[in-house]
Amino acid sequence: MSPAHAGRLAERPRDFDPLAGRGGLGRRWHDFRLKEWVGFTLFHPELYGSMIIQDAKYLATSELYIHDRASGRLDEHAASGRRSELELPSAGLMFGGTCAFTARGFELGYRFDEDAGSHSIRVEIAATAKAQAIRGELILDAAGASAPLVVDTPLGASASMFTHKRIYPIAGTLTVGERAYRFDPARDLVIIDEHRSRLPYRTEWTWGTFALRTESGGIVGANFADREQPAGAEEESGIWVPDAVEPLSDVAFAPASADPLAPWTARSADGRLDVEFVPEGRKGVRRNFGIVAIDYFQLYGVYEGTVAGFAVRGTHGVLERMRMRS
């Protein structure tokens, strides 16, 4: 069992329990409040793309989008349904488990096999009136991955966040309509984003991430966020440098204007992260059901600047803003 709010961890625990110390009716309530998701952000020179499978307890959902840079076309698929349509590995059995969402015309699945040195993503999504079919299989090189970024931290009196992120070289082919994108593990990367978090009823955050190969072939990247937390609590932000991940804190975001596609800056107080994000596209969700509401957008585009002394030049990434009541 991982102790509650253990801070920044060297590895993703195999025996982690996000409800450690909870029992009886209290455990059932906190389990209902637990939001769990596993997603990936893709880094390929010809596209922007990400995907997610999530269990909000009252609803299971999955989304995937691919934006082709040359044509500007966005193909976006989303599905929701009963929790029986979702398979999510338990927090303690993440590696060696599977994660999948299956609905009519929509299949997205991940398989995690750390001992075999690789993970996989499988996509089989039918065309709709608004989006082309997407299909394919991608292989993640676990042996060649970055150091893991793992944080278990409080968000308030009865709220907490567990997150696990890591950069992987990626191979395989993803076909969108008739267009095939081939992934080269010497060039292309993917970041896993796993959360097992009990979020406050009202929550908001701004978050960004990117990854790149250095000239020598090493992996560099950043995961950075600004959210309200108790004083002294560990933040989820971090910087990947070759063979290590370094803590990061006190990140400030600022849009250049109110334009939905305005550039943003993201800077850490210590200066190790100093980047500008220039969006090429935007996707979002706005829903208000009274006591439950969401106001969310994700921008995809390129970062310019520096991270831990490394140059960031036209590096693909995303930036998102969330305001939620749930």
Stockholm file with secondary structure:
# STOCKHOLM 1.0

chainA/1-326         MSPAHAGRLAERPRDFDPLAGRGGLGRRWHDFRLKEWVGFTLFHPELYGSMIIQDAKYLATSELYIHDRASGRLDEHAASGRRSELELPSAGLMFGGTCAFTARGFELGYRFDEDAGSHSIRVEIAATAKAQAIRGELILDAAGASAPLVVDTPLGASASMFTHKRIYPIAGTLTVGERAYRFDPARDLVIIDEHRSRLPYRTEWTWGTFALRTESGGIVGANFADREQPAGAEEESGIWVPDAVEPLSDVAFAPASADPLAPWTARSADGRLDVEFVPEGRKGVRRNFGIVAIDYFQLYGVYEGTVAGFAVRGTHGVLERMRMRS
#=GR chainA/1-326 SS CCCTTCEEESSCCTTCCTTTTCCHHHHHHHHHHEEEEEEEEEEETTEEEEEEEEECSSCEEEEEEEEETTTCCEEEEEEEECGGGEECCCGGGCTTCEEEEEETTEEEEEEEEGGGTEEEEEEEECCCSSSCCEEEEEEEESTTCCCCEEEEEEEETTEEEEEEEEEEEEEEEEEETTEEEEECTTTCEEEEEEEEEECCSEEEEEEEEEEEECTTSCEEEEEEEEECCCTTCCCSCEEEETTEEEECCCEEEEESSSSTTCCEEEEETTSSEEEEEEEEEEEEEEEECSSSEEEEEEEEEEEEEEETTEEEEEEEEEEEEEEEEC
#=GC SS_cons         CCCTTCEEESSCCTTCCTTTTCCHHHHHHHHHHEEEEEEEEEEETTEEEEEEEEECSSCEEEEEEEEETTTCCEEEEEEEECGGGEECCCGGGCTTCEEEEEETTEEEEEEEEGGGTEEEEEEEECCCSSSCCEEEEEEEESTTCCCCEEEEEEEETTEEEEEEEEEEEEEEEEEETTEEEEECTTTCEEEEEEEEEECCSEEEEEEEEEEEECTTSCEEEEEEEEECCCTTCCCSCEEEETTEEEECCCEEEEESSSSTTCCEEEEETTSSEEEEEEEEEEEEEEEECSSSEEEEEEEEEEEEEEETTEEEEEEEEEEEEEEEEC
//
